[in-house]
Amino acid sequence: MTAHPRIGVLAGCGGAGASVFAAVLAGCAAARSGSAGSAGQAFLIDCDPVSGGLDVLLGCERAAGSRWSQVRLRGGGLDPAVLRDCLPSWHQVSVLAVDAPQALDPAALSQIAAAAALAGPVVLDIARWPSPVRAAALSSCDLAVLITPAEVRAVTAAAAIAADLDPERTALVVRGAAASLPAGRIGELLGLAVLGELGHDPASRRPAGLDPRRIRRGTRQLAEAVLRRAAEVALRQVAAA
């Protein structure tokens, strides 16, 4: 069985919108996988212990299904179909959200990401600061996407994050690029290739939760570019193995 791409999203600074973009990516991935007429499927894994829970951001905190504190792995293989069916569903995306910071386990994270990738594309929302959980999440990804606002302080903070990332497997997304600090210049400062620019999207701030069907066209196009790049990186890694 061929594995689908795994994409990690992390912010260069607080408030960069990484969790929202991770959800957009997962929603677009699910829509793409269902374009042939079947129901789409993707996975969104919360890897940030103090984010407040991705299910809350998405407005599906009351949906039935397992959260991190209910994950129990007792050895052996993990059936992707069982994993998919036991998680809350949000617009054809299976969501594993944090409900207790101490529940995040690096070994379990690696196993879950690998199993999920056998069923569909996987997006991981990754915390900024170094930890065993972040290391496991990044090592599980084919492509990491670093998001930074086009502000001097934000770029300075993002430089510390970028220093720990593999530039061959990392793409940079810039929010709010301006003439005074263009996206290309930010990419040069961070040593990363710029994949695109992320504009303001009112749909991502809806009180009732994020709805990928209301995301602006430009945001969806950027998400599609990320998905294509992740697929390319994954194929290169398979060829090199």
NUGU-627640 format. One record per atom (N, C-alpha, C): residue number from 1; atom name; x, y, z. Coordinates in nm, 2 decimals, padded with zeros to 4 digits. Atoms other than C-alpha are relative to their C-alpha. Example, Ala and Ser with C-alpha at 12.3 -4.5 7.8 and 13.67 -1.06 7.14 Angstrom:
1; N; 00.09; -00.12; 00.00
1; CA; 01.23; -00.45; 00.78
1; C; 00.09; 00.12; 00.00
2; N; -00.09; -00.11; 00.00
2; CA; 01.37; -00.11; 00.71
2; C; -00.08; 00.11; 00.08
***
This chain:
1; N; 00.08; -00.12; 00.00
1; CA; 00.00; 00.00; 00.00
1; C; 00.09; 00.12; 00.00
2; N; -00.08; -00.12; 00.01
2; CA; 00.14; 00.34; -00.10
2; C; -00.04; 00.10; 00.10
3; N; 00.03; -00.10; -00.10
3; CA; 00.17; 00.60; 00.17
3; C; -00.02; 00.14; -00.07
4; N; 00.03; -00.14; 00.05
4; CA; 00.02; 00.95; 00.11
4; C; 00.10; 00.10; 00.07
5; N; -00.09; -00.10; -00.06
5; CA; 00.22; 01.27; 00.18
5; C; -00.04; 00.04; 00.14
6; N; 00.02; -00.05; -00.14
6; CA; 00.26; 01.39; 00.54
6; C; 00.07; 00.14; 00.01
7; N; -00.04; -00.14; 00.00
7; CA; 00.29; 01.76; 00.59
7; C; -00.01; 00.06; 00.14
8; N; 00.00; -00.06; -00.13
8; CA; 00.39; 01.94; 00.90
8; C; -00.01; 00.15; -00.02
9; N; 00.01; -00.15; 00.01
9; CA; 00.29; 02.31; 00.96
9; C; 00.04; 00.05; 00.14
10; N; -00.04; -00.07; -00.13
10; CA; 00.45; 02.53; 01.22
10; C; 00.02; 00.14; -00.02
11; N; -00.01; -00.15; 00.00
11; CA; 00.46; 02.90; 01.30
11; C; 00.14; 00.04; 00.03
12; N; -00.13; -00.07; -00.03
12; CA; 00.77; 03.12; 01.30
12; C; -00.01; 00.08; 00.13
13; N; 00.02; -00.08; -00.12
13; CA; 00.61; 03.32; 01.58
13; C; -00.15; -00.02; 00.04
14; N; 00.14; 00.01; -00.04
14; CA; 00.29; 03.33; 01.78
14; C; -00.10; 00.08; -00.08
15; N; 00.10; -00.07; 00.08
15; CA; -00.02; 03.43; 01.59
15; C; 00.02; 00.00; -00.15
16; N; -00.02; 00.00; 00.14
16; CA; 00.11; 03.34; 01.25
16; C; -00.11; -00.07; -00.08
17; N; 00.11; 00.07; 00.07
17; CA; -00.20; 03.13; 01.17
17; C; 00.04; -00.14; -00.05
18; N; -00.04; 00.14; 00.04
18; CA; -00.03; 02.79; 01.14
18; C; -00.11; -00.10; 00.02
19; N; 00.11; 00.10; -00.02
19; CA; -00.32; 02.60; 01.29
19; C; -00.11; 00.01; -00.10
20; N; 00.11; -00.03; 00.10
20; CA; -00.57; 02.76; 01.06
20; C; 00.05; -00.06; -00.14
21; N; -00.04; 00.04; 00.13
21; CA; -00.36; 02.69; 00.76
21; C; 00.02; -00.15; -00.01
22; N; -00.01; 00.15; -00.01
22; CA; -00.30; 02.33; 00.87
22; C; -00.14; -00.06; -00.03
23; N; 00.14; 00.04; 00.02
23; CA; -00.68; 02.29; 00.88
23; C; -00.04; 00.02; -00.15
24; N; 00.03; -00.02; 00.14
24; CA; -00.71; 02.44; 00.54
24; C; 00.06; -00.10; -00.09
25; N; -00.07; 00.11; 00.08
25; CA; -00.45; 02.20; 00.40
25; C; -00.08; -00.13; 00.01
26; N; 00.07; 00.13; -00.02
26; CA; -00.63; 01.90; 00.55
26; C; -00.14; 00.00; -00.08
27; N; 00.13; -00.01; 00.07
27; CA; -00.97; 02.02; 00.41
27; C; 00.02; -00.01; -00.15
28; N; -00.03; 00.01; 00.15
28; CA; -00.82; 02.07; 00.06
28; C; 00.04; -00.14; -00.04
29; N; -00.05; 00.13; 00.03
29; CA; -00.65; 01.74; 00.08
29; C; -00.12; -00.10; -00.01
30; N; 00.12; 00.09; 00.00
30; CA; -00.98; 01.56; 00.16
30; C; -00.08; 00.03; -00.12
31; N; 00.08; -00.04; 00.12
31; CA; -01.16; 01.75; -00.12
31; C; 00.07; -00.06; -00.12
32; N; -00.07; 00.05; 00.11
32; CA; -00.89; 01.65; -00.36
32; C; -00.01; -00.15; -00.01
33; N; 00.01; 00.15; 00.00
33; CA; -00.89; 01.28; -00.26
33; C; -00.14; -00.05; -00.04
34; N; 00.14; 00.04; 00.03
34; CA; -01.27; 01.28; -00.31
34; C; -00.04; 00.05; -00.14
35; N; 00.04; -00.06; 00.13
35; CA; -01.26; 01.45; -00.65
35; C; -00.04; -00.11; -00.11
36; N; 00.03; 00.11; 00.09
36; CA; -01.30; 01.11; -00.83
36; C; -00.14; -00.05; 00.02
37; N; 00.14; 00.04; -00.02
37; CA; -01.65; 01.07; -00.69
37; C; -00.02; -00.07; 00.13
38; N; 00.01; 00.07; -00.13
38; CA; -01.57; 00.88; -00.37
38; C; 00.02; 00.10; 00.11
39; N; -00.01; -00.09; -00.12
39; CA; -01.58; 01.03; -00.02
39; C; 00.15; 00.03; 00.02
40; N; -00.14; -00.04; -00.03
40; CA; -01.26; 01.23; 00.05
40; C; 00.04; -00.04; 00.14
41; N; -00.05; 00.03; -00.13
41; CA; -01.04; 01.15; 00.34
41; C; 00.14; 00.05; 00.02
42; N; -00.13; -00.05; -00.04
42; CA; -00.75; 01.32; 00.51
42; C; 00.01; 00.00; 00.15
43; N; -00.02; 00.01; -00.14
43; CA; -00.60; 01.33; 00.86
43; C; 00.06; 00.13; 00.05
44; N; -00.05; -00.12; -00.06
44; CA; -00.53; 01.63; 01.08
44; C; 00.04; -00.03; 00.15
45; N; -00.05; 00.04; -00.13
45; CA; -00.31; 01.56; 01.38
45; C; 00.05; 00.12; 00.08
46; N; -00.04; -00.11; -00.09
46; CA; -00.27; 01.81; 01.67
46; C; 00.12; -00.04; 00.07
47; N; -00.12; 00.03; -00.07
47; CA; 00.09; 01.81; 01.79
47; C; 00.05; 00.11; 00.09
48; N; -00.03; -00.11; -00.09
48; CA; 00.08; 02.12; 02.00
48; C; -00.07; -00.01; 00.13
49; N; 00.06; 00.03; -00.13
49; CA; 00.02; 02.04; 02.37
49; C; -00.08; 00.12; 00.06
50; N; 00.07; -00.11; -00.06
50; CA; -00.09; 02.39; 02.46
50; C; -00.07; 00.09; -00.09
51; N; 00.07; -00.08; 00.10
51; CA; -00.28; 02.50; 02.16
51; C; -00.15; 00.03; 00.03
52; N; 00.14; -00.02; -00.03
52; CA; -00.62; 02.47; 02.32
52; C; -00.09; -00.10; -00.07
53; N; 00.08; 00.11; 00.07
53; CA; -00.73; 02.18; 02.09
53; C; -00.04; 00.04; -00.14
54; N; 00.04; -00.03; 00.14
54; CA; -00.77; 02.18; 01.71
54; C; -00.15; -00.02; -00.01
55; N; 00.15; 00.02; 00.01
55; CA; -01.13; 02.05; 01.76
55; C; -00.07; 00.13; 00.04
56; N; 00.07; -00.13; -00.04
56; CA; -01.22; 02.38; 01.93
56; C; 00.02; 00.10; -00.11
57; N; -00.02; -00.09; 00.11
57; CA; -01.07; 02.58; 01.65
57; C; -00.09; -00.03; -00.12
58; N; 00.09; 00.04; 00.11
58; CA; -01.27; 02.38; 01.40
58; C; -00.15; 00.00; 00.03
59; N; 00.14; 00.00; -00.04
59; CA; -01.59; 02.40; 01.59
59; C; -00.06; -00.14; 00.01
60; N; 00.05; 00.14; -00.01
60; CA; -01.61; 02.02; 01.63
60; C; 00.03; -00.06; 00.13
61; N; -00.04; 00.05; -00.14
61; CA; -01.53; 01.99; 02.00
61; C; -00.11; -00.09; 00.06
62; N; 00.11; 00.08; -00.05
62; CA; -01.87; 01.82; 02.06
62; C; -00.01; -00.13; -00.08
63; N; 00.01; 00.12; 00.09
63; CA; -01.82; 01.56; 01.78
63; C; 00.05; -00.12; 00.08
64; N; -00.04; 00.13; -00.06
64; CA; -01.79; 01.20; 01.90
64; C; 00.13; -00.05; -00.06
65; N; -00.12; 00.06; 00.05
65; CA; -01.46; 01.03; 01.87
65; C; 00.12; 00.02; 00.10
66; N; -00.11; 00.01; -00.09
66; CA; -01.12; 00.98; 02.04
66; C; 00.09; 00.13; -00.01
67; N; -00.10; -00.11; 00.00
67; CA; -00.88; 01.26; 02.15
67; C; 00.13; -00.07; 00.05
68; N; -00.13; 00.05; -00.04
68; CA; -00.52; 01.22; 02.25
68; C; 00.00; -00.08; 00.13
69; N; 00.00; 00.07; -00.13
69; CA; -00.59; 01.12; 02.61
69; C; -00.07; -00.14; -00.01
70; N; 00.06; 00.13; 00.01
70; CA; -00.79; 00.82; 02.48
70; C; 00.08; -00.09; -00.09
71; N; -00.08; 00.08; 00.09
71; CA; -00.52; 00.69; 02.25
71; C; 00.07; -00.11; 00.08
72; N; -00.07; 00.12; -00.07
72; CA; -00.40; 00.34; 02.36
72; C; 00.06; -00.09; -00.11
73; N; -00.07; 00.09; 00.09
73; CA; -00.14; 00.16; 02.15
73; C; 00.07; -00.11; 00.08
74; N; -00.06; 00.11; -00.08
74; CA; -00.05; -00.18; 02.27
74; C; 00.09; -00.09; -00.09
75; N; -00.09; 00.08; 00.09
75; CA; 00.20; -00.29; 02.01
75; C; -00.07; -00.05; -00.12
76; N; 00.06; 00.05; 00.13
76; CA; 00.14; -00.45; 01.67
76; C; -00.03; 00.11; -00.09
77; N; 00.03; -00.10; 00.11
77; CA; 00.02; -00.28; 01.36
77; C; -00.13; 00.08; 00.04
78; N; 00.11; -00.08; -00.02
78; CA; -00.23; 00.00; 01.36
78; C; -00.08; 00.01; -00.13
79; N; 00.08; 00.00; 00.12
79; CA; -00.52; -00.04; 01.12
79; C; -00.04; 00.14; -00.04
80; N; 00.03; -00.14; 00.04
80; CA; -00.56; 00.29; 00.92
80; C; -00.15; 00.02; 00.00
81; N; 00.15; -00.01; 00.01
81; CA; -00.94; 00.22; 00.87
81; C; -00.05; 00.02; 00.14
82; N; 00.05; -00.01; -00.14
82; CA; -00.99; 00.17; 01.25
82; C; 00.04; 00.14; 00.05
83; N; -00.04; -00.13; -00.05
83; CA; -00.79; 00.49; 01.32
83; C; -00.09; 00.11; -00.06
84; N; 00.09; -00.10; 00.06
84; CA; -01.00; 00.69; 01.07
84; C; -00.14; 00.00; 00.06
85; N; 00.14; 00.01; -00.05
85; CA; -01.33; 00.56; 01.21
85; C; -00.01; 00.04; 00.15
86; N; 00.02; -00.03; -00.15
86; CA; -01.25; 00.62; 01.58
86; C; 00.02; 00.15; 00.03
87; N; -00.03; -00.14; -00.02
87; CA; -01.16; 00.99; 01.53
87; C; -00.12; 00.09; -00.04
88; N; 00.11; -00.09; 00.04
88; CA; -01.40; 01.29; 01.51
88; C; 00.02; 00.04; -00.15
89; N; -00.01; -00.04; 00.14
89; CA; -01.48; 01.39; 01.15
89; C; -00.04; 00.14; -00.02
90; N; 00.03; -00.14; 00.03
90; CA; -01.47; 01.74; 01.02
90; C; 00.02; 00.02; -00.15
91; N; -00.01; -00.02; 00.14
91; CA; -01.55; 01.80; 00.65
91; C; 00.09; -00.11; -00.07
92; N; -00.07; 00.12; 00.05
92; CA; -01.42; 01.45; 00.56
92; C; 00.15; 00.00; 00.05
93; N; -00.13; 00.01; -00.06
93; CA; -01.11; 01.51; 00.77
93; C; -00.01; -00.07; 00.14
94; N; -00.01; 00.06; -00.13
94; CA; -01.03; 01.28; 01.07
94; C; 00.09; 00.08; 00.08
95; N; -00.07; -00.10; -00.08
95; CA; -00.91; 01.50; 01.35
95; C; 00.04; -00.07; 00.13
96; N; -00.05; 00.05; -00.13
96; CA; -00.69; 01.38; 01.64
96; C; 00.05; 00.13; 00.08
97; N; -00.02; -00.13; -00.08
97; CA; -00.70; 01.68; 01.89
97; C; 00.06; -00.03; 00.13
98; N; -00.05; 00.00; -00.14
98; CA; -00.51; 01.75; 02.21
98; C; -00.11; 00.04; 00.10
99; N; 00.09; -00.03; -00.11
99; CA; -00.73; 01.74; 02.52
99; C; 00.07; 00.00; 00.13
100; N; -00.08; 00.00; -00.12
100; CA; -00.45; 01.69; 02.77
100; C; 00.14; 00.00; -00.04
101; N; -00.14; -00.02; 00.05
101; CA; -00.09; 01.81; 02.71
101; C; 00.08; -00.12; 00.03
102; N; -00.09; 00.12; -00.04
102; CA; 00.07; 01.51; 02.89
102; C; -00.04; -00.12; -00.08
103; N; 00.03; 00.12; 00.07
103; CA; -00.11; 01.27; 02.66
103; C; 00.08; -00.02; -00.13
104; N; -00.08; 00.01; 00.12
104; CA; 00.11; 01.35; 02.36
104; C; 00.13; -00.09; 00.02
105; N; -00.11; 00.09; -00.02
105; CA; 00.36; 01.07; 02.32
105; C; 00.08; -00.01; -00.14
106; N; -00.07; 00.00; 00.13
106; CA; 00.64; 01.08; 02.05
106; C; -00.01; -00.13; -00.07
107; N; 00.01; 00.13; 00.07
107; CA; 00.64; 00.71; 01.98
107; C; -00.14; -00.03; -00.06
108; N; 00.14; 00.02; 00.05
108; CA; 00.26; 00.70; 01.95
108; C; -00.02; 00.09; -00.12
109; N; 00.02; -00.10; 00.11
109; CA; 00.27; 01.01; 01.72
109; C; 00.06; -00.06; -00.13
110; N; -00.06; 00.05; 00.12
110; CA; 00.51; 00.85; 01.48
110; C; -00.08; -00.12; -00.06
111; N; 00.07; 00.11; 00.04
111; CA; 00.31; 00.53; 01.47
111; C; -00.13; 00.04; -00.07
112; N; 00.13; -00.04; 00.05
112; CA; -00.02; 00.71; 01.42
112; C; 00.02; 00.07; -00.14
113; N; -00.02; -00.07; 00.13
113; CA; 00.12; 00.94; 01.14
113; C; 00.03; -00.10; -00.11
114; N; -00.03; 00.10; 00.11
114; CA; 00.26; 00.64; 00.95
114; C; -00.12; -00.08; -00.04
115; N; 00.12; 00.07; 00.03
115; CA; -00.07; 00.45; 00.98
115; C; -00.10; 00.08; -00.08
116; N; 00.10; -00.09; 00.06
116; CA; -00.28; 00.75; 00.88
116; C; 00.04; 00.02; -00.15
117; N; -00.05; -00.02; 00.14
117; CA; -00.06; 00.80; 00.57
117; C; -00.04; -00.11; -00.10
118; N; 00.04; 00.11; 00.09
118; CA; -00.17; 00.46; 00.44
118; C; -00.14; 00.02; -00.05
119; N; 00.14; -00.02; 00.03
119; CA; -00.53; 00.58; 00.43
119; C; -00.03; 00.13; -00.08
120; N; 00.02; -00.12; 00.07
120; CA; -00.49; 00.94; 00.31
120; C; 00.10; 00.10; 00.04
121; N; -00.10; -00.11; -00.03
121; CA; -00.29; 01.27; 00.32
121; C; -00.01; 00.03; 00.15
122; N; -00.01; -00.03; -00.14
122; CA; -00.18; 01.37; 00.67
122; C; 00.06; 00.14; 00.02
123; N; -00.05; -00.13; -00.03
123; CA; -00.13; 01.72; 00.81
123; C; 00.02; 00.00; 00.15
124; N; -00.03; 00.00; -00.15
124; CA; 00.04; 01.77; 01.15
124; C; 00.02; 00.15; 00.03
125; N; -00.01; -00.14; -00.05
125; CA; 00.00; 02.10; 01.34
125; C; 00.10; -00.01; 00.11
126; N; -00.12; 00.02; -00.08
126; CA; 00.34; 02.13; 01.51
126; C; 00.03; 00.12; 00.09
127; N; -00.03; -00.11; -00.09
127; CA; 00.44; 02.34; 01.81
127; C; 00.14; 00.06; -00.04
128; N; -00.13; -00.07; 00.04
128; CA; 00.73; 02.59; 01.77
128; C; 00.12; -00.04; 00.08
129; N; -00.12; 00.02; -00.08
129; CA; 00.95; 02.51; 02.06
129; C; 00.05; -00.15; 00.00
130; N; -00.06; 00.13; 00.01
130; CA; 01.19; 02.21; 02.06
130; C; -00.05; -00.09; 00.11
131; N; 00.05; 00.10; -00.09
131; CA; 01.06; 01.89; 02.23
131; C; 00.01; -00.13; -00.07
132; N; 00.01; 00.13; 00.07
132; CA; 01.06; 01.52; 02.17
132; C; -00.12; -00.02; -00.09
133; N; 00.12; 00.01; 00.08
133; CA; 00.71; 01.55; 02.04
133; C; 00.02; 00.07; -00.13
134; N; -00.02; -00.08; 00.12
134; CA; 00.81; 01.82; 01.79
134; C; 00.10; -00.08; -00.09
135; N; -00.09; 00.07; 00.08
135; CA; 01.11; 01.61; 01.68
135; C; -00.06; -00.12; -00.07
136; N; 00.07; 00.12; 00.06
136; CA; 00.89; 01.30; 01.62
136; C; -00.09; 00.05; -00.11
137; N; 00.09; -00.05; 00.10
137; CA; 00.64; 01.51; 01.43
137; C; 00.08; 00.04; -00.13
138; N; -00.07; -00.05; 00.12
138; CA; 00.90; 01.67; 01.20
138; C; 00.07; -00.12; -00.07
139; N; -00.07; 00.12; 00.06
139; CA; 01.08; 01.33; 01.14
139; C; -00.11; -00.08; -00.07
140; N; 00.10; 00.08; 00.06
140; CA; 00.74; 01.19; 01.04
140; C; -00.05; 00.07; -00.13
141; N; 00.05; -00.08; 00.11
141; CA; 00.68; 01.46; 00.77
141; C; 00.09; -00.01; -00.13
142; N; -00.07; -00.02; 00.13
142; CA; 00.78; 01.46; 00.40
142; C; 00.04; 00.14; -00.02
143; N; -00.02; -00.15; 00.02
143; CA; 00.75; 01.84; 00.40
143; C; -00.05; 00.07; 00.12
144; N; 00.04; -00.09; -00.11
144; CA; 00.75; 02.10; 00.67
144; C; -00.03; 00.14; -00.06
145; N; 00.03; -00.13; 00.04
145; CA; 00.58; 02.43; 00.61
145; C; 00.01; 00.10; 00.11
146; N; -00.02; -00.10; -00.10
146; CA; 00.70; 02.73; 00.81
146; C; -00.07; 00.13; -00.04
147; N; 00.08; -00.12; 00.03
147; CA; 00.46; 03.03; 00.83
147; C; 00.05; 00.11; 00.08
148; N; -00.04; -00.11; -00.07
148; CA; 00.58; 03.37; 00.92
148; C; -00.06; 00.13; -00.05
149; N; 00.04; -00.13; 00.04
149; CA; 00.43; 03.72; 00.91
149; C; 00.11; 00.08; -00.06
150; N; -00.10; -00.09; 00.05
150; CA; 00.62; 03.98; 00.71
150; C; 00.03; 00.12; 00.09
151; N; -00.03; -00.10; -00.09
151; CA; 00.73; 04.17; 01.01
151; C; 00.14; -00.03; 00.06
152; N; -00.14; 00.02; -00.04
152; CA; 01.09; 04.22; 01.14
152; C; 00.01; -00.09; 00.12
153; N; -00.01; 00.08; -00.12
153; CA; 01.03; 04.08; 01.48
153; C; -00.04; -00.15; -00.02
154; N; 00.04; 00.13; 00.03
154; CA; 00.84; 03.78; 01.34
154; C; 00.10; -00.08; -00.08
155; N; -00.10; 00.07; 00.08
155; CA; 01.11; 03.70; 01.09
155; C; 00.12; -00.03; 00.09
156; N; -00.11; 00.03; -00.09
156; CA; 01.37; 03.73; 01.36
156; C; -00.03; -00.13; 00.09
157; N; 00.04; 00.12; -00.08
157; CA; 01.18; 03.47; 01.57
157; C; 00.00; -00.12; -00.09
158; N; 00.00; 00.12; 00.09
158; CA; 01.13; 03.25; 01.26
158; C; 00.13; -00.05; -00.03
159; N; -00.13; 00.05; 00.03
159; CA; 01.50; 03.24; 01.20
159; C; 00.05; -00.11; 00.10
160; N; -00.04; 00.10; -00.09
160; CA; 01.55; 03.04; 01.52
160; C; -00.07; -00.13; -00.03
161; N; 00.08; 00.13; 00.04
161; CA; 01.28; 02.79; 01.41
161; C; 00.07; -00.06; -00.13
162; N; -00.05; 00.05; 00.12
162; CA; 01.42; 02.77; 01.06
162; C; 00.14; -00.07; 00.01
163; N; -00.13; 00.05; -00.02
163; CA; 01.77; 02.69; 01.19
163; C; 00.00; -00.15; 00.03
164; N; 00.01; 00.14; -00.04
164; CA; 01.64; 02.35; 01.31
164; C; -00.07; -00.09; -00.11
165; N; 00.08; 00.07; 00.10
165; CA; 01.46; 02.26; 00.98
165; C; 00.09; -00.03; -00.12
166; N; -00.08; 00.04; 00.12
166; CA; 01.60; 02.08; 00.67
166; C; -00.05; 00.08; -00.12
167; N; 00.05; -00.08; 00.11
167; CA; 01.58; 02.33; 00.39
167; C; -00.04; -00.08; -00.13
168; N; 00.05; 00.09; 00.11
168; CA; 01.54; 02.04; 00.14
168; C; -00.14; -00.05; 00.01
169; N; 00.13; 00.05; -00.02
169; CA; 01.22; 01.94; 00.30
169; C; -00.09; 00.10; 00.07
170; N; 00.07; -00.11; -00.06
170; CA; 01.09; 02.28; 00.41
170; C; -00.04; 00.10; -00.10
171; N; 00.05; -00.11; 00.09
171; CA; 00.87; 02.54; 00.23
171; C; -00.04; 00.11; 00.09
172; N; 00.03; -00.12; -00.07
172; CA; 00.82; 02.89; 00.35
172; C; -00.12; 00.07; -00.05
173; N; 00.12; -00.08; 00.03
173; CA; 00.48; 03.07; 00.35
173; C; 00.00; 00.13; 00.07
174; N; 00.00; -00.13; -00.06
174; CA; 00.47; 03.44; 00.42
174; C; -00.13; 00.06; 00.00
175; N; 00.12; -00.07; -00.02
175; CA; 00.18; 03.63; 00.56
175; C; 00.02; 00.15; -00.01
176; N; 00.00; -00.15; 00.00
176; CA; 00.12; 03.99; 00.46
176; C; 00.12; 00.06; -00.05
177; N; -00.12; -00.06; 00.05
177; CA; 00.43; 04.05; 00.25
177; C; -00.03; 00.14; -00.05
178; N; 00.01; -00.14; 00.04
178; CA; 00.49; 04.42; 00.18
178; C; 00.13; 00.04; -00.07
179; N; -00.12; -00.05; 00.07
179; CA; 00.73; 04.63; -00.03
179; C; 00.12; 00.02; 00.09
180; N; -00.12; -00.02; -00.10
180; CA; 00.94; 04.70; 00.28
180; C; 00.06; -00.13; 00.04
181; N; -00.05; 00.13; -00.04
181; CA; 00.98; 04.33; 00.35
181; C; -00.06; -00.11; -00.09
182; N; 00.06; 00.10; 00.10
182; CA; 00.90; 04.12; 00.04
182; C; 00.03; -00.14; 00.04
183; N; -00.01; 00.14; -00.03
183; CA; 00.86; 03.75; 00.06
183; C; 00.13; -00.06; -00.04
184; N; -00.13; 00.05; 00.05
184; CA; 01.17; 03.68; -00.15
184; C; 00.11; 00.03; 00.10
185; N; -00.11; -00.04; -00.09
185; CA; 01.39; 03.87; 00.09
185; C; -00.01; -00.08; 00.13
186; N; 00.02; 00.08; -00.12
186; CA; 01.24; 03.69; 00.39
186; C; 00.05; -00.14; -00.02
187; N; -00.05; 00.13; 00.03
187; CA; 01.32; 03.36; 00.22
187; C; 00.15; 00.00; 00.00
188; N; -00.15; -00.01; 00.00
188; CA; 01.68; 03.47; 00.17
188; C; 00.05; 00.01; 00.15
189; N; -00.04; -00.01; -00.14
189; CA; 01.71; 03.57; 00.54
189; C; -00.01; -00.13; 00.07
190; N; 00.03; 00.13; -00.07
190; CA; 01.57; 03.23; 00.65
190; C; 00.07; -00.11; -00.07
191; N; -00.06; 00.11; 00.08
191; CA; 01.75; 03.02; 00.39
191; C; -00.10; -00.10; -00.05
192; N; 00.10; 00.10; 00.04
192; CA; 01.43; 02.87; 00.27
192; C; -00.07; 00.05; -00.13
193; N; 00.07; -00.03; 00.12
193; CA; 01.25; 02.86; -00.06
193; C; -00.15; 00.05; 00.03
194; N; 00.14; -00.05; -00.02
194; CA; 00.92; 03.07; -00.06
194; C; -00.09; -00.07; -00.09
195; N; 00.10; 00.07; 00.08
195; CA; 00.63; 02.86; -00.18
195; C; -00.12; 00.09; -00.04
196; N; 00.11; -00.09; 00.03
196; CA; 00.37; 03.14; -00.16
196; C; -00.03; 00.10; 00.11
197; N; 00.04; -00.11; -00.09
197; CA; 00.21; 03.43; 00.02
197; C; -00.15; -00.03; 00.05
198; N; 00.13; 00.03; -00.06
198; CA; -00.09; 03.39; 00.26
198; C; -00.06; 00.14; 00.03
199; N; 00.07; -00.12; -00.03
199; CA; -00.34; 03.68; 00.26
199; C; -00.10; -00.02; 00.11
200; N; 00.11; 00.01; -00.10
200; CA; -00.61; 03.77; 00.51
200; C; -00.12; -00.07; -00.05
201; N; 00.12; 00.08; 00.04
201; CA; -00.90; 03.53; 00.49
201; C; -00.11; 00.01; 00.11
202; N; 00.11; -00.01; -00.11
202; CA; -01.22; 03.63; 00.69
202; C; -00.06; -00.13; 00.03
203; N; 00.07; 00.13; -00.03
203; CA; -01.35; 03.27; 00.66
203; C; 00.07; -00.07; 00.11
204; N; -00.08; 00.07; -00.10
204; CA; -01.07; 03.15; 00.89
204; C; -00.03; 00.05; 00.14
205; N; 00.03; -00.05; -00.13
205; CA; -01.21; 03.36; 01.18
205; C; -00.15; -00.01; 00.03
206; N; 00.15; 00.01; -00.02
206; CA; -01.58; 03.25; 01.17
206; C; -00.02; -00.06; 00.14
207; N; 00.02; 00.04; -00.14
207; CA; -01.71; 03.21; 01.53
207; C; -00.05; -00.15; 00.01
208; N; 00.05; 00.14; -00.01
208; CA; -01.88; 02.88; 01.45
208; C; 00.10; -00.10; -00.05
209; N; -00.11; 00.10; 00.05
209; CA; -01.55; 02.72; 01.33
209; C; 00.03; 00.02; -00.14
210; N; -00.05; -00.01; 00.13
210; CA; -01.35; 02.71; 01.02
210; C; -00.08; -00.09; -00.10
211; N; 00.08; 00.08; 00.11
211; CA; -01.54; 02.60; 00.70
211; C; 00.09; 00.01; -00.12
212; N; -00.09; -00.01; 00.11
212; CA; -01.30; 02.51; 00.42
212; C; -00.08; 00.04; -00.13
213; N; 00.08; -00.04; 00.12
213; CA; -01.59; 02.57; 00.17
213; C; -00.01; 00.15; -00.02
214; N; 00.00; -00.15; 00.00
214; CA; -01.57; 02.94; 00.25
214; C; 00.13; 00.07; -00.01
215; N; -00.13; -00.05; 00.01
215; CA; -01.20; 02.98; 00.22
215; C; 00.02; 00.07; -00.14
216; N; -00.03; -00.07; 00.12
216; CA; -01.08; 03.23; -00.04
216; C; 00.07; -00.08; -00.10
217; N; -00.07; 00.07; 00.11
217; CA; -00.96; 03.11; -00.38
217; C; 00.15; 00.00; 00.01
218; N; -00.14; -00.01; -00.01
218; CA; -00.61; 03.24; -00.32
218; C; 00.06; -00.09; 00.11
219; N; -00.05; 00.08; -00.11
219; CA; -00.58; 03.05; 00.01
219; C; -00.01; -00.15; -00.05
220; N; 00.01; 00.13; 00.05
220; CA; -00.70; 02.73; -00.16
220; C; 00.11; -00.03; -00.10
221; N; -00.10; 00.02; 00.09
221; CA; -00.46; 02.77; -00.44
221; C; 00.14; -00.02; 00.06
222; N; -00.13; 00.02; -00.07
222; CA; -00.17; 02.81; -00.20
222; C; 00.00; -00.14; 00.07
223; N; 00.01; 00.14; -00.06
223; CA; -00.29; 02.49; -00.02
223; C; 00.03; -00.11; -00.10
224; N; -00.03; 00.09; 00.11
224; CA; -00.29; 02.31; -00.35
224; C; 00.15; -00.01; -00.04
225; N; -00.15; 00.00; 00.03
225; CA; 00.07; 02.42; -00.42
225; C; 00.08; -00.07; 00.11
226; N; -00.07; 00.07; -00.11
226; CA; 00.18; 02.29; -00.08
226; C; -00.02; -00.15; -00.02
227; N; 00.03; 00.15; 00.02
227; CA; 00.01; 01.95; -00.15
227; C; 00.08; -00.05; -00.11
228; N; -00.08; 00.04; 00.11
228; CA; 00.18; 01.93; -00.48
228; C; 00.15; -00.02; 00.04
229; N; -00.14; 00.00; -00.04
229; CA; 00.52; 02.01; -00.33
229; C; 00.03; -00.12; 00.09
230; N; -00.02; 00.12; -00.09
230; CA; 00.47; 01.75; -00.06
230; C; 00.01; -00.13; -00.07
231; N; 00.00; 00.12; 00.08
231; CA; 00.39; 01.49; -00.31
231; C; 00.13; -00.02; -00.08
232; N; -00.13; 00.00; 00.07
232; CA; 00.71; 01.58; -00.51
232; C; 00.11; -00.05; 00.10
233; N; -00.11; 00.03; -00.10
233; CA; 00.93; 01.56; -00.20
233; C; -00.01; -00.15; 00.04
234; N; 00.02; 00.14; -00.04
234; CA; 00.77; 01.23; -00.09
234; C; 00.05; -00.10; -00.11
235; N; -00.04; 00.08; 00.11
235; CA; 00.84; 01.08; -00.44
235; C; 00.16; 00.00; -00.01
236; N; -00.15; -00.01; 00.00
236; CA; 01.21; 01.20; -00.43
236; C; 00.06; -00.09; 00.11
237; N; -00.06; 00.08; -00.11
237; CA; 01.26; 01.04; -00.09
237; C; -00.02; -00.15; -00.03
238; N; 00.02; 00.14; 00.04
238; CA; 01.11; 00.71; -00.22
238; C; 00.11; -00.05; -00.10
239; N; -00.10; 00.03; 00.10
239; CA; 01.34; 00.72; -00.52
239; C; 00.14; -00.01; 00.05
240; N; -00.13; 00.00; -00.05
240; CA; 01.64; 00.79; -00.31
240; C; 00.03; -00.11; 00.10
241; N; -00.01; 00.11; -00.10
241; CA; 01.57; 00.51; -00.06
241; C; 00.06; -00.12; -00.06
***
